[in-house]
């Protein structure tokens, strides 16, 4: 696992060594890195390149995924003038499979989908109507989190959908660190508004 300094040193060493570079195989569940919220350390496990294309041919994440929303997500959307029945499919919550070592699960709802086309109800003409206050799951997609303890979390490629915008990359072209920093900021914000720890 590489820290930021390890990355730099490895990059400098590789400039002077003619050795083949083994790139990761992009697959669902591939671990990108580890975030420690106590030490603020970010470790990189695999180097990838990801930039959301948002092309007219894409938006599969908004069209095919069953998007979980928490009570906090719903509250944020309601504050923008939406009613509960405009946000969720059912008032009966579900429990996601545990993503924590302790077995803790979270009660969530599923975001409402449009009839016939089955896309997210907030997707209009390839644009998200709630982009500025979209659910946490959408903000970190195409990645998801696996909690180790109250401070540490693994960042992995989403298990339900493999985004076509994720590509293999060597260290020079990788933006894994930028991805992990962005997710760390989103997670810290989310935990602060929920006033809770990870586990």
Backbone as ProteinMPNN parsed JSONL, in Angstrom:
{"seq_chain_A": "XXXXXXXXXXXXXXXXXXXXXXXXXXXXXXXXXXXXXXXXXXXXXXXXXXXXXXXXXXXXXXXXXXXXXXXXXXXXXXXXXXXXXXXXXXXXXXXXXXXXXXXXXXXXXXXXXXXXXXXXXXXXXXXXXXXXXXXXXXXXXXXXXXXXXXXXXXXXXXXXXXXXXXXXXXXXXXXXXXXXXXXXXXXXXXXXXXXXXXX", "coords_chain_A": {"N_chain_A": [[0.845, -1.19, 0.0], [0.516, 2.179, -0.845], [1.603, 5.293, 0.398], [1.254, 8.834, -0.14], [3.879, 9.899, -0.355], [5.273, 7.531, -0.806], [4.286, 6.883, -3.299], [5.41, 8.924, -4.875], [8.167, 8.417, -4.595], [8.274, 5.863, -5.72], [7.533, 6.427, -8.324], [9.708, 8.019, -9.134], [11.748, 6.119, -8.991], [10.934, 4.325, -10.96], [11.354, 5.719, -13.265], [13.955, 5.305, -13.885], [14.22, 2.638, -14.278], [13.861, 0.002, -16.467], [11.345, -1.793, -16.502], [8.606, -4.021, -16.841], [5.341, -2.764, -16.189], [2.868, -3.808, -14.051], [-0.487, -3.666, -14.474], [-3.6, -3.137, -12.736], [-6.406, -5.406, -12.893], [-9.431, -4.267, -13.903], [-12.246, -4.594, -12.014], [-15.402, -5.421, -10.471], [-15.579, -4.589, -7.061], [-12.85, -4.275, -6.76], [-10.25, -3.141, -4.73], [-9.469, 0.175, -4.192], [-8.263, 1.877, -2.367], [-7.379, 2.86, 1.017], [-8.802, 4.679, 3.642], [-8.052, 6.595, 6.461], [-9.672, 8.123, 8.936], [-8.9, 9.116, 11.353], [-6.102, 9.491, 11.439], [-5.882, 10.793, 9.103], [-4.652, 9.686, 6.966], [-4.114, 8.447, 3.688], [-4.088, 5.558, 1.814], [-3.004, 3.979, -1.123], [-4.108, 1.285, -3.021], [-4.532, 0.289, -5.588], [-3.846, 1.57, -8.787], [-5.795, 3.62, -10.762], [-7.672, 5.242, -13.385], [-10.191, 7.574, -13.37], [-12.787, 9.468, -14.665], [-15.808, 10.987, -14.721], [-17.764, 10.706, -17.54], [-20.259, 11.602, -18.364], [-21.678, 11.51, -20.776], [-24.051, 11.585, -23.501], [-24.62, 9.011, -24.156], [-24.247, 7.665, -21.844], [-24.939, 7.654, -18.391], [-25.775, 5.353, -17.177], [-25.627, 4.674, -14.528], [-27.633, 6.173, -13.346], [-29.745, 5.116, -14.604], [-29.941, 2.382, -14.299], [-29.279, 1.43, -11.731], [-30.458, 0.513, -8.458], [-30.979, 2.89, -6.28], [-29.841, 3.547, -3.067], [-31.184, 5.492, -0.411], [-30.653, 7.405, 2.482], [-32.152, 8.399, 5.638], [-31.087, 10.884, 6.13], [-30.316, 11.718, 3.581], [-32.85, 11.924, 2.429], [-33.98, 13.947, 3.995], [-32.391, 16.154, 3.232], [-33.155, 16.403, 0.554], [-35.878, 16.871, 0.802], [-35.788, 19.385, 1.975], [-35.425, 20.967, -0.201], [-37.871, 21.284, -1.281], [-39.204, 19.018, -2.203], [-41.6, 16.359, -1.872], [-42.025, 13.493, 0.289], [-43.156, 11.25, -1.04], [-42.353, 11.77, -3.587], [-39.77, 11.126, -3.617], [-39.017, 8.529, -2.644], [-39.483, 5.017, -3.421], [-41.008, 3.365, -1.79], [-42.504, 3.526, 1.444], [-41.614, 1.689, 3.156], [-38.733, 0.698, 4.678], [-35.536, -0.837, 3.754], [-32.924, -3.124, 4.681], [-29.554, -2.819, 4.1], [-27.032, -5.207, 3.058], [-24.526, -5.932, 5.487], [-21.722, -3.798, 5.68], [-19.742, -3.547, 7.426], [-17.261, -4.48, 9.833], [-18.283, -5.057, 12.325], [-20.799, -5.899, 11.797], [-22.827, -4.116, 11.637], [-25.734, -2.756, 10.218], [-27.454, -0.588, 7.908], [-30.48, 1.207, 7.819], [-32.256, 1.853, 4.93], [-33.89, 3.537, 2.176], [-35.285, 3.101, -1.113], [-34.602, 5.01, -3.965], [-37.08, 6.709, -5.839], [-38.3, 5.458, -8.957], [-38.831, 6.08, -12.436], [-41.828, 5.131, -14.083], [-42.016, 2.544, -16.575], [-39.609, 3.459, -18.067], [-37.813, 3.162, -16.024], [-35.712, 4.618, -14.906], [-33.915, 6.794, -12.602], [-36.023, 8.951, -10.784], [-35.287, 11.588, -10.705], [-33.77, 12.099, -12.905], [-33.567, 13.985, -15.712], [-33.676, 14.589, -19.078], [-31.007, 13.704, -19.395], [-29.774, 14.971, -17.27], [-29.204, 15.579, -13.79], [-31.661, 16.474, -11.574], [-31.296, 17.017, -8.914], [-28.649, 17.451, -8.432], [-26.911, 19.089, -6.861], [-27.525, 18.402, -4.281], [-27.575, 15.669, -4.101], [-27.989, 12.139, -3.19], [-25.737, 10.48, -0.849], [-24.716, 8.01, -1.763], [-24.787, 8.386, -4.516], [-22.985, 10.461, -4.769], [-20.496, 9.337, -4.314], [-20.309, 7.351, -6.18], [-18.611, 5.816, -8.955], [-17.894, 4.157, -6.798], [-17.78, 2.342, -3.68], [-18.075, 1.921, -0.092], [-16.342, 0.03, 2.365], [-16.479, -0.599, 5.633], [-14.001, -0.76, 8.108], [-13.393, -0.183, 10.828], [-14.22, 2.235, 13.394], [-12.754, 4.329, 12.37], [-11.467, 3.646, 9.983], [-11.809, 2.967, 6.5], [-12.378, 1.045, 3.614], [-12.079, 1.739, 0.158], [-13.773, 0.715, -2.614], [-14.357, -0.502, -5.993], [-17.637, -0.191, -7.151], [-19.933, -2.783, -6.371], [-22.253, -3.475, -7.735], [-22.402, -2.322, -10.231], [-20.265, -1.865, -12.938], [-18.548, 0.834, -13.868], [-18.04, 2.28, -17.053], [-16.231, 4.304, -17.324], [-14.038, 3.902, -15.76], [-10.657, 3.176, -15.878], [-7.666, 1.225, -16.364], [-4.475, 2.277, -15.103], [-1.126, 3.573, -15.056], [1.219, 4.785, -12.584], [1.869, 7.396, -13.34], [-0.354, 8.286, -14.796], [-2.472, 7.87, -13.164], [-5.325, 8.783, -11.183], [-5.973, 8.021, -8.673], [-5.324, 8.963, -6.074], [-6.512, 11.504, -6.036], [-9.192, 10.744, -6.331], [-9.597, 9.294, -3.926], [-9.116, 11.305, -2.031], [-11.244, 13.024, -2.585], [-13.443, 11.364, -1.957], [-12.926, 10.988, 0.748], [-13.374, 13.591, 1.726], [-16.116, 13.848, 1.146], [-17.112, 11.817, 2.783], [-16.32, 12.66, 5.353], [-17.827, 14.995, 5.545], [-20.41, 13.898, 5.391], [-20.51, 12.313, 7.717], [-20.278, 14.309, 9.605], [-22.671, 15.781, 9.365], [-24.412, 13.84, 10.09], [-23.612, 13.446, 12.622], [-22.064, 11.291, 13.72], [-19.914, 8.354, 14.082], [-18.061, 6.097, 11.932], [-18.565, 3.315, 12.515]], "CA_chain_A": [[0.0, 0.0, 0.0], [1.367, 3.347, -1.037], [1.232, 6.625, 0.841], [1.56, 9.805, -1.185], [5.336, 9.953, -0.51], [5.691, 6.276, -1.423], [3.964, 7.006, -4.725], [6.39, 9.799, -5.521], [9.439, 7.711, -4.646], [8.143, 4.776, -6.67], [7.537, 7.048, -9.646], [11.089, 8.415, -9.439], [12.523, 4.91, -9.221], [10.529, 3.691, -12.206], [11.899, 6.482, -14.386], [15.295, 4.826, -14.191], [14.219, 1.178, -14.378], [13.07, -0.495, -17.581], [10.675, -3.02, -16.077], [7.181, -3.961, -17.186], [4.468, -2.324, -15.101], [1.673, -4.638, -14.001], [-1.67, -2.854, -14.2], [-4.664, -3.929, -12.116], [-7.554, -5.781, -13.71], [-10.587, -3.524, -13.404], [-13.353, -5.504, -11.738], [-16.248, -5.042, -9.343], [-14.995, -4.924, -5.766], [-11.409, -3.999, -6.693], [-9.958, -2.139, -3.707], [-8.684, 1.3, -4.685], [-7.425, 2.399, -1.299], [-7.819, 2.846, 2.408], [-8.863, 6.011, 4.248], [-8.076, 6.612, 7.92], [-10.209, 9.428, 9.322], [-8.241, 9.577, 12.576], [-4.757, 9.974, 11.098], [-6.024, 11.485, 7.81], [-3.772, 9.029, 5.999], [-4.732, 7.771, 2.555], [-3.214, 4.572, 1.203], [-3.469, 3.551, -2.437], [-3.869, -0.135, -3.288], [-4.498, 0.083, -7.032], [-3.875, 2.817, -9.555], [-6.776, 3.658, -11.838], [-8.049, 6.577, -13.848], [-11.645, 7.713, -13.489], [-13.401, 10.785, -14.843], [-17.175, 10.766, -15.189], [-17.898, 11.293, -18.874], [-21.58, 12.237, -18.472], [-22.053, 11.65, -22.177], [-25.457, 11.274, -23.76], [-24.753, 7.562, -24.227], [-23.979, 7.07, -20.538], [-25.954, 7.776, -17.35], [-26.266, 4.044, -16.795], [-25.771, 4.639, -13.066], [-28.941, 6.762, -13.012], [-30.783, 4.404, -15.35], [-30.023, 0.947, -14.01], [-29.053, 1.086, -10.323], [-31.448, 0.794, -7.411], [-30.16, 3.813, -5.489], [-30.269, 3.648, -1.672], [-31.159, 6.82, 0.201], [-30.814, 7.369, 3.936], [-33.037, 9.43, 6.189], [-30.398, 12.169, 5.98], [-30.46, 12.083, 2.167], [-34.25, 12.327, 2.213], [-34.167, 15.243, 4.65], [-31.773, 17.182, 2.391], [-33.963, 16.588, -0.659], [-37.135, 17.502, 1.226], [-35.526, 20.804, 2.234], [-35.462, 21.662, -1.489], [-39.265, 21.412, -1.708], [-39.783, 17.758, -2.669], [-42.357, 15.581, -0.902], [-41.473, 12.166, 0.507], [-43.606, 10.313, -2.065], [-41.643, 12.084, -4.823], [-38.364, 10.752, -3.434], [-38.788, 7.101, -2.428], [-40.412, 4.067, -4.022], [-41.885, 2.818, -0.768], [-42.239, 4.017, 2.794], [-41.046, 0.568, 3.914], [-37.275, 0.673, 4.47], [-34.847, -2.115, 3.64], [-31.607, -3.103, 5.32], [-28.486, -3.238, 3.197], [-26.076, -6.158, 3.649], [-23.536, -5.248, 6.309], [-20.421, -3.46, 5.111], [-18.876, -3.246, 8.558], [-16.736, -5.645, 10.547], [-19.132, -5.333, 13.491], [-22.094, -6.414, 11.361], [-23.809, -3.042, 11.662], [-26.41, -2.483, 8.951], [-28.139, 0.707, 7.905], [-31.815, 1.22, 7.232], [-32.311, 2.781, 3.8], [-35.02, 3.462, 1.269], [-34.847, 3.114, -2.502], [-35.059, 6.216, -4.638], [-38.195, 6.442, -6.756], [-37.932, 5.286, -10.354], [-39.89, 6.416, -13.393], [-42.457, 3.939, -14.673], [-41.701, 2.147, -17.951], [-38.186, 3.61, -18.402], [-37.133, 2.623, -14.841], [-34.566, 5.428, -14.489], [-34.137, 7.605, -11.406], [-37.073, 9.961, -10.998], [-34.692, 12.925, -10.795], [-33.01, 12.223, -14.157], [-34.352, 14.66, -16.747], [-32.883, 14.959, -20.251], [-29.608, 13.39, -19.101], [-29.27, 15.832, -16.2], [-29.758, 15.286, -12.469], [-32.362, 17.64, -11.005], [-30.889, 17.251, -7.522], [-27.194, 17.238, -8.445], [-26.239, 19.821, -5.786], [-27.832, 17.801, -2.97], [-27.894, 14.262, -4.395], [-27.663, 11.21, -2.1], [-24.332, 10.134, -0.625], [-24.352, 6.894, -2.646], [-24.552, 8.951, -5.848], [-21.811, 11.349, -4.73], [-19.24, 8.581, -4.347], [-20.34, 6.38, -7.269], [-18.809, 4.367, -9.024], [-17.179, 3.477, -5.707], [-18.54, 2.143, -2.451], [-17.229, 1.874, 1.099], [-16.395, -1.112, 3.277], [-15.983, -0.078, 6.898], [-13.158, -1.657, 8.902], [-13.695, 0.168, 12.211], [-14.801, 3.574, 13.489], [-11.91, 5.324, 11.705], [-10.899, 3.199, 8.716], [-12.757, 2.493, 5.502], [-11.837, 0.666, 2.314], [-12.804, 2.242, -1.008], [-13.745, -0.315, -3.653], [-15.226, -0.275, -7.141], [-19.006, -0.591, -6.823], [-20.186, -4.197, -6.634], [-23.448, -3.698, -8.556], [-22.278, -1.792, -11.591], [-18.899, -1.494, -13.301], [-18.622, 2.03, -14.71], [-17.155, 2.232, -18.215], [-15.265, 5.405, -17.267], [-12.878, 3.487, -14.97], [-9.637, 2.558, -16.713], [-6.384, 0.927, -15.741], [-3.529, 3.388, -15.245], [0.119, 3.498, -14.314], [1.284, 5.837, -11.567], [1.912, 8.72, -13.963], [-1.675, 8.676, -15.296], [-3.498, 7.54, -12.172], [-5.872, 9.817, -10.306], [-6.484, 7.33, -7.479], [-5.196, 9.823, -4.898], [-7.553, 12.533, -6.15], [-10.468, 10.063, -6.056], [-9.667, 8.979, -2.499], [-9.242, 12.565, -1.293], [-12.611, 13.504, -2.785], [-14.341, 10.511, -1.174], [-12.655, 11.302, 2.153], [-14.077, 14.841, 2.027], [-17.555, 13.552, 1.143], [-17.403, 10.996, 3.955], [-16.2, 13.505, 6.548], [-19.01, 15.872, 5.571], [-21.582, 13.076, 5.686], [-20.476, 11.932, 9.132], [-20.48, 15.504, 10.432], [-24.093, 16.13, 9.394], [-25.104, 12.776, 10.818], [-23.074, 13.494, 13.973], [-21.771, 9.926, 14.134], [-18.699, 7.748, 13.565], [-18.294, 5.115, 10.89], [-19.051, 2.006, 12.922]], "C_chain_A": [[0.88, 1.238, 0.0], [0.789, 4.573, -0.357], [1.583, 7.572, -0.284], [3.065, 9.874, -1.428], [5.868, 8.682, -1.167], [5.439, 6.303, -2.922], [5.036, 7.79, -5.461], [7.734, 9.077, -5.672], [9.41, 6.575, -5.659], [8.18, 5.295, -8.099], [8.961, 7.432, -10.049], [11.956, 7.192, -9.747], [12.203, 4.284, -10.575], [11.055, 4.446, -13.423], [13.249, 5.93, -14.819], [15.363, 3.313, -14.354], [13.309, 0.759, -15.526], [12.465, -1.839, -17.2], [9.212, -2.911, -16.464], [6.355, -3.577, -15.965], [3.189, -3.155, -15.151], [0.487, -3.778, -13.579], [-2.752, -3.728, -13.582], [-5.73, -4.311, -13.142], [-8.766, -5.092, -13.108], [-11.754, -4.492, -13.229], [-14.168, -4.958, -10.571], [-15.575, -5.474, -8.052], [-13.503, -4.694, -5.659], [-11.156, -2.883, -5.682], [-9.03, -1.074, -4.278], [-7.761, 1.824, -3.598], [-8.09, 2.315, 0.049], [-7.754, 4.267, 2.951], [-8.916, 5.853, 5.76], [-8.489, 8.015, 8.353], [-9.573, 9.978, 10.588], [-6.877, 10.186, 12.251], [-4.754, 10.82, 9.829], [-5.113, 10.901, 6.742], [-4.599, 8.343, 4.92], [-3.707, 6.818, 1.961], [-3.829, 4.109, -0.111], [-3.108, 2.091, -2.641], [-3.752, -0.428, -4.786], [-4.627, 1.424, -7.745], [-4.847, 2.691, -10.722], [-6.922, 5.087, -12.312], [-9.562, 6.592, -13.989], [-12.016, 9.174, -13.638], [-14.784, 10.538, -15.423], [-17.364, 11.472, -16.525], [-19.2, 12.064, -19.033], [-21.978, 12.478, -19.928], [-23.5, 11.248, -22.364], [-25.695, 9.77, -23.845], [-24.658, 6.91, -22.845], [-25.181, 7.225, -19.603], [-26.559, 6.432, -16.99], [-26.463, 3.948, -15.292], [-27.139, 5.163, -12.644], [-30.078, 5.957, -13.627], [-30.97, 2.968, -14.903], [-29.901, 0.59, -12.532], [-30.274, 1.358, -9.459], [-30.696, 1.607, -6.356], [-30.68, 3.899, -4.055], [-30.187, 5.095, -1.173], [-31.421, 6.677, 1.696], [-31.807, 8.435, 4.371], [-32.414, 10.813, 6.034], [-30.453, 12.653, 4.537], [-31.859, 12.63, 1.904], [-34.496, 13.705, 2.801], [-33.588, 16.374, 3.799], [-32.609, 17.47, 1.147], [-35.29, 17.264, -0.323], [-36.954, 18.997, 1.478], [-35.529, 21.638, 0.951], [-36.874, 21.713, -2.068], [-39.919, 20.145, -2.228], [-40.526, 17.067, -1.533], [-41.782, 14.165, -0.828], [-41.877, 11.195, -0.606], [-43.024, 10.621, -3.445], [-40.209, 11.552, -4.793], [-38.17, 9.248, -3.391], [-39.875, 6.245, -3.07], [-41.458, 3.613, -3.024], [-41.518, 3.409, 0.583], [-41.707, 2.909, 3.697], [-39.546, 0.508, 3.65], [-36.763, -0.746, 4.262], [-33.547, -1.996, 4.428], [-30.589, -3.627, 4.331], [-27.649, -4.315, 3.848], [-24.983, -5.393, 4.386], [-22.247, -4.995, 5.543], [-19.459, -3.062, 6.23], [-18.442, -4.529, 9.23], [-17.656, -6.041, 11.695], [-20.485, -5.927, 13.101], [-23.187, -5.364, 11.372], [-24.427, -2.857, 10.271], [-27.134, -1.151, 9.05], [-29.483, 0.583, 7.21], [-31.848, 2.267, 6.127], [-33.622, 2.597, 3.054], [-34.458, 3.436, -0.151], [-35.442, 4.317, -3.207], [-36.113, 5.841, -5.683], [-37.69, 6.357, -8.193], [-39.123, 5.621, -11.241], [-40.506, 5.135, -13.948], [-42.038, 3.773, -16.132], [-40.206, 2.281, -18.266], [-37.288, 3.147, -17.256], [-35.886, 3.399, -14.424], [-34.921, 6.205, -13.225], [-35.135, 8.715, -11.712], [-36.517, 11.37, -11.173], [-33.837, 13.123, -12.05], [-33.915, 12.796, -15.24], [-33.428, 15.114, -17.865], [-31.379, 14.856, -19.973], [-28.969, 14.321, -18.066], [-29.962, 15.462, -14.895], [-30.369, 16.55, -11.884], [-31.939, 17.964, -9.58], [-29.372, 17.128, -7.387], [-26.495, 17.891, -7.251], [-26.496, 19.211, -4.412], [-28.22, 16.324, -3.134], [-27.441, 13.354, -3.249], [-26.176, 10.866, -2.03], [-23.878, 9.021, -1.566], [-24.056, 7.385, -4.057], [-23.266, 9.78, -5.871], [-20.497, 10.577, -4.798], [-19.22, 7.518, -5.448], [-19.31, 6.771, -8.329], [-18.034, 3.569, -7.97], [-18.138, 3.262, -4.539], [-17.559, 1.914, -1.316], [-17.445, 0.583, 1.873], [-15.706, -0.69, 4.569], [-15.197, -1.143, 7.645], [-13.426, -1.442, 10.39], [-14.175, 1.613, 12.228], [-13.973, 4.645, 12.795], [-11.478, 4.942, 10.288], [-11.966, 2.651, 7.775], [-12.012, 2.158, 4.211], [-12.711, 1.268, 1.217], [-12.646, 1.228, -2.127], [-14.608, 0.117, -4.832], [-16.58, -0.906, -6.844], [-19.284, -2.03, -7.258], [-21.337, -4.425, -7.614], [-23.295, -3.252, -9.999], [-20.843, -1.372, -11.849], [-18.97, -0.347, -14.303], [-17.595, 1.959, -15.835], [-16.104, 3.328, -18.212], [-14.049, 5.087, -16.403], [-11.907, 2.747, -15.881], [-8.402, 2.215, -15.893], [-5.434, 2.091, -15.987], [-2.235, 3.053, -14.528], [0.178, 4.694, -13.366], [1.216, 7.23, -12.192], [0.525, 9.215, -14.37], [-2.802, 8.465, -14.287], [-4.022, 8.787, -11.462], [-6.517, 9.181, -9.069], [-6.425, 8.214, -6.238], [-6.27, 10.895, -4.893], [-8.928, 11.944, -5.84], [-10.64, 9.833, -4.565], [-9.796, 10.233, -1.643], [-10.664, 13.11, -1.394], [-13.604, 12.69, -1.96], [-14.156, 10.768, 0.316], [-13.4, 12.57, 2.565], [-15.585, 14.623, 2.091], [-17.943, 12.781, 2.398], [-17.334, 11.814, 5.234], [-17.395, 14.44, 6.668], [-20.248, 15.08, 5.991], [-21.642, 12.699, 7.158], [-20.719, 13.134, 10.04], [-21.956, 15.881, 10.49], [-24.91, 15.055, 10.106], [-24.705, 12.744, 12.287], [-22.823, 12.073, 14.507], [-20.42, 9.504, 13.574], [-19.064, 6.694, 12.534], [-19.023, 3.891, 11.393], [-20.279, 2.119, 13.809]], "O_chain_A": [[1.856, 1.331, 0.745], [-0.395, 4.866, -0.517], [2.156, 7.15, -1.288], [3.498, 9.904, -2.58], [6.791, 8.735, -1.979], [6.249, 5.821, -3.714], [5.509, 7.384, -6.522], [8.357, 9.117, -6.733], [10.387, 6.342, -6.37], [8.783, 4.679, -8.977], [9.37, 7.193, -11.186], [12.792, 7.226, -10.65], [13.093, 3.774, -11.256], [11.185, 3.865, -14.501], [13.642, 6.068, -15.978], [16.446, 2.761, -14.547], [12.131, 1.114, -15.556], [13.007, -2.892, -17.535], [8.638, -1.823, -16.419], [6.637, -4.013, -14.849], [2.509, -3.197, -16.177], [0.458, -3.234, -12.475], [-2.821, -4.924, -13.865], [-5.924, -3.613, -14.138], [-9.092, -5.304, -11.94], [-12.191, -5.131, -14.187], [-13.686, -4.141, -9.787], [-15.062, -6.588, -7.954], [-12.927, -4.891, -4.589], [-11.764, -1.816, -5.759], [-7.949, -1.378, -4.782], [-6.613, 2.176, -3.867], [-9.19, 1.786, 0.206], [-6.767, 4.973, 2.743], [-9.717, 5.08, 6.284], [-7.746, 8.977, 8.159], [-9.688, 11.17, 10.873], [-6.543, 11.269, 12.733], [-3.764, 11.479, 9.511], [-4.835, 11.548, 5.732], [-5.637, 7.741, 5.194], [-2.588, 7.22, 1.641], [-5.034, 3.875, -0.193], [-1.957, 1.696, -2.46], [-2.971, -1.285, -5.2], [-5.411, 2.288, -7.352], [-4.74, 1.788, -11.552], [-6.373, 6.018, -11.723], [-10.143, 5.728, -14.646], [-11.609, 10.015, -12.837], [-14.917, 9.946, -16.495], [-17.154, 12.68, -16.635], [-19.249, 13.064, -19.749], [-22.543, 13.518, -20.264], [-24.102, 10.638, -21.48], [-26.813, 9.297, -23.638], [-24.959, 5.725, -22.699], [-26.315, 6.95, -19.996], [-27.706, 6.358, -16.551], [-27.349, 3.234, -14.821], [-27.737, 4.655, -11.695], [-31.234, 6.094, -13.225], [-32.039, 2.391, -15.103], [-30.383, -0.466, -12.122], [-31.023, 2.306, -9.694], [-29.868, 1.064, -5.624], [-31.831, 4.28, -3.839], [-29.239, 5.819, -1.479], [-32.298, 5.923, 2.118], [-32.244, 9.263, 3.572], [-33.123, 11.799, 5.832], [-30.616, 13.846, 4.285], [-32.029, 13.656, 1.246], [-35.149, 14.54, 2.175], [-34.209, 17.427, 3.657], [-32.756, 18.62, 0.735], [-35.766, 18.121, -1.067], [-37.864, 19.786, 1.223], [-35.623, 22.864, 1.003], [-37.063, 22.133, -3.209], [-41.073, 20.181, -2.655], [-40.134, 17.174, -0.371], [-41.134, 13.698, -1.765], [-41.053, 10.407, -1.069], [-43.18, 9.827, -4.372], [-39.524, 11.531, -5.815], [-37.255, 8.729, -4.031], [-41.016, 6.674, -3.24], [-42.638, 3.489, -3.353], [-40.362, 3.751, 0.832], [-41.386, 3.151, 4.861], [-39.13, 0.288, 2.513], [-37.454, -1.724, 4.55], [-33.127, -0.898, 4.792], [-30.728, -4.724, 3.791], [-27.552, -4.352, 5.075], [-24.566, -4.322, 3.946], [-21.745, -5.875, 4.844], [-18.491, -2.336, 6.006], [-19.151, -5.535, 9.204], [-17.794, -7.225, 12.003], [-21.23, -6.401, 13.958], [-24.353, -5.683, 11.14], [-23.711, -2.808, 9.27], [-27.394, -0.653, 10.145], [-29.611, -0.053, 6.164], [-31.511, 3.429, 6.354], [-34.358, 1.635, 3.272], [-33.278, 3.719, -0.358], [-36.63, 4.611, -3.069], [-36.033, 4.791, -6.32], [-36.779, 7.082, -8.593], [-40.276, 5.465, -10.84], [-39.797, 4.174, -14.246], [-41.746, 4.748, -16.825], [-39.589, 1.306, -18.694], [-36.134, 2.78, -17.481], [-35.076, 2.88, -13.656], [-36.085, 6.265, -12.829], [-35.085, 9.335, -12.774], [-37.189, 12.244, -11.721], [-33.248, 14.187, -12.239], [-34.901, 12.174, -15.635], [-32.517, 15.913, -17.649], [-30.601, 15.765, -20.264], [-27.745, 14.435, -18.008], [-31.133, 15.083, -14.878], [-29.692, 17.565, -11.718], [-32.196, 19.064, -9.09], [-28.874, 16.739, -6.331], [-25.575, 17.3, -6.685], [-25.75, 19.482, -3.471], [-29.07, 15.804, -2.411], [-26.608, 13.749, -2.434], [-25.457, 10.953, -3.025], [-22.775, 9.082, -2.109], [-23.167, 6.854, -4.723], [-22.548, 9.796, -6.871], [-19.495, 11.101, -5.283], [-18.203, 6.849, -5.628], [-19.143, 7.963, -8.586], [-17.581, 2.453, -8.226], [-19.172, 3.922, -4.434], [-16.362, 1.736, -1.542], [-18.57, 0.106, 2.02], [-14.498, -0.454, 4.593], [-15.651, -2.276, 7.799], [-13.657, -2.4, 11.128], [-14.504, 2.162, 11.177], [-14.445, 5.772, 12.644], [-11.158, 5.816, 9.482], [-12.898, 1.965, 8.196], [-11.13, 2.899, 3.777], [-13.936, 1.302, 1.337], [-11.53, 0.915, -2.541], [-15.475, 0.982, -4.701], [-16.653, -2.029, -6.344], [-18.921, -2.443, -8.36], [-21.388, -5.471, -8.262], [-23.985, -3.754, -10.887], [-20.265, -0.612, -11.072], [-19.397, -0.53, -15.443], [-16.432, 1.624, -15.609], [-15.174, 3.289, -19.018], [-13.126, 5.897, -16.312], [-12.29, 1.804, -16.573], [-8.129, 2.834, -14.865], [-5.576, 2.811, -16.975], [-2.234, 2.342, -13.523], [-0.732, 5.523, -13.358], [0.584, 8.133, -11.644], [0.247, 10.413, -14.304], [-3.947, 8.84, -14.537], [-3.271, 9.72, -11.177], [-7.466, 9.717, -8.497], [-7.36, 8.223, -5.436], [-6.874, 11.166, -3.855], [-9.737, 12.577, -5.161], [-11.69, 10.134, -3.999], [-10.506, 10.226, -0.637], [-11.221, 13.598, -0.41], [-14.502, 13.253, -1.333], [-15.13, 10.767, 1.068], [-13.995, 12.615, 3.642], [-16.256, 15.148, 2.979], [-18.977, 13.056, 3.007], [-18.194, 11.68, 6.105], [-17.915, 14.652, 7.763], [-21.03, 15.525, 6.831], [-22.705, 12.759, 7.776], [-21.298, 12.995, 11.118], [-22.45, 16.263, 11.551], [-25.974, 15.336, 10.657], [-25.366, 12.102, 13.103], [-23.294, 11.702, 15.582], [-19.846, 10.178, 12.719], [-20.242, 6.432, 12.294], [-19.997, 3.457, 10.779], [-20.822, 1.104, 14.245]]}, "name": "protein", "num_of_chains": 1, "seq": "XXXXXXXXXXXXXXXXXXXXXXXXXXXXXXXXXXXXXXXXXXXXXXXXXXXXXXXXXXXXXXXXXXXXXXXXXXXXXXXXXXXXXXXXXXXXXXXXXXXXXXXXXXXXXXXXXXXXXXXXXXXXXXXXXXXXXXXXXXXXXXXXXXXXXXXXXXXXXXXXXXXXXXXXXXXXXXXXXXXXXXXXXXXXXXXXXXXXXXX"}
